Amino acid sequence: MTTKLTLSIDETVIKKAKEYAAKNKKSLSQLVEDFLKVLTADGDGNQHMCPPLTASLAGIIKDGGIGDLREEYTRYLQDKYQ
């Protein structure tokens, strides 16, 4: 169910938002709704604000055996300052 909402926003911001929406083939209402969904999403508190598409892609790249970079960085600093 959708509900109508009235917002007061600076004209310049509205103009830029409409241009952005048009470039991304979305309505201004959809942009606002997407933003509010991200803003109000339940998470662990460490969630960064990002578009739903970006959020859906998070974590799909495997580790690749990088391991613990802190140990490697510690060794690098020890070698550098000895």
KOLPATI-51010 format. One record per residue (C-alpha): x, y, z. Coordinates in steps of 0.5 Angstrom, whole numbers. Layout:
! residues N
X Y Z
...
! end
This chain:
! residues 82
0 0 0
3 7 -2
1 13 2
2 20 -1
7 25 3
9 32 2
16 34 3
19 41 3
26 41 0
30 46 -3
29 47 -11
36 46 -13
36 40 -9
29 38 -12
32 39 -19
38 35 -18
35 30 -15
30 29 -21
36 30 -26
39 24 -22
32 20 -22
32 21 -30
39 19 -31
37 12 -27
30 11 -30
27 12 -23
22 16 -21
23 21 -15
19 18 -11
22 11 -12
29 15 -10
26 17 -4
23 11 -2
30 7 -3
33 12 1
28 11 7
29 3 6
36 4 7
36 9 13
31 5 17
34 -2 15
35 -7 21
42 -8 21
48 -9 26
49 -2 27
55 -3 22
51 -2 16
54 4 11
49 8 7
49 5 0
44 4 -5
40 -3 -5
44 -6 -11
50 -4 -8
48 -7 -1
46 -14 -5
53 -15 -8
56 -14 -1
60 -20 0
60 -24 -6
67 -24 -8
71 -29 -4
77 -28 0
82 -31 -4
87 -33 1
89 -26 3
89 -28 11
91 -23 17
93 -17 14
95 -14 21
101 -19 21
103 -18 15
103 -10 16
107 -11 23
112 -15 20
113 -10 14
113 -4 20
118 -8 24
123 -9 18
122 -2 16
124 1 23
130 -4 24
! end
